[in-house]
């Protein structure tokens, strides 16, 4: 029985497909509309005035545009710190609990930058670019590896002191502290960055 039903249905569909469809009758108002617009001329395809494109404004750039923000940092702003003393800095008003958490470091570190073995000139633009990128990504706790300076004459690396000075000059750095021994010890610093709004 089900075969017959299917056969009848397919036959009906085939008959419908064979019959030509009658065109829809034109609406009654169509001749009246055509008579009212008989003297209307169509618009040309392009009815726009051709205006000269404005020239782009020149952007003034420094000789080292990619290092422009790095140039704001001074290499001659040493921190008052005795040689061998752990790196430690915090902005006034920062809570003690926040500083305690920063000293713990560990798993709360979200990213790191390794400057170990670089010169001061090579390290500064990398540090600035890294901190700017961290700000854009909304990172709060990062580690910067500056090295221990074992090969320096003074027993403490030049880069270590420069990194400490540069970090203290940046407004987005709230605090930093020497890393735990497991995180690099005296060869690294854990930085707390200001939350971006």
C-alpha positions, 0 to 999 in steps of 0.5 A: 500500500505504501508503494501505491501512495508513493507512486501517486505522489510522484505522478502528481509532482511530475504533472505539476512540473509539466504544466506551464505557469501562467504569468501573473496579471499586471496590476491595474495601476501599472498603465497609469504609473507608466503614463505618468513617468513617460517623460522621465529620463534615467540618471546617468550611471555616475553622477558624482563629482571627481574630487582630488584625494587629500594627501596624507599628512606627514608624521614626524618621526625621530631617527629611531622611531621604534625606540622613541619611548626608550629615549624617555628613560635616563641612563643617568638616574641611579638608585640609592642602593648598596652593591649586593643589596637585593633590588627592591622598589615600590611606589608610595601608598602600595599595600604591604600585602601586595608587596608580600605577594610580589616577593613570593613570585612563583606561579603568579608570573604571567610573562618574562623577558630575558636580557641576560648577556645583552649590552645596555644599548640593546637591552633598553629598547627590548625592555620598553617594548616588552613592558608596553606589550604587557600593558596592552595585554593587561599583564600585571606580574612579569619577570625580567632576567638581567643576569647576575653580572658574575663577569663584571669587575665590580661583581655586580652587572651593569645591566642589573643596576640599569634595569632597576633604574629604568623600571623605577622611571616608568609610571606603569611600574608599581613595584619590583623585587628580586626574584626568589632563588627558584625564579632566578634569584639575584639575576632576575626581578619580578615586576608589578605593573599598573592595571590598564583602564 
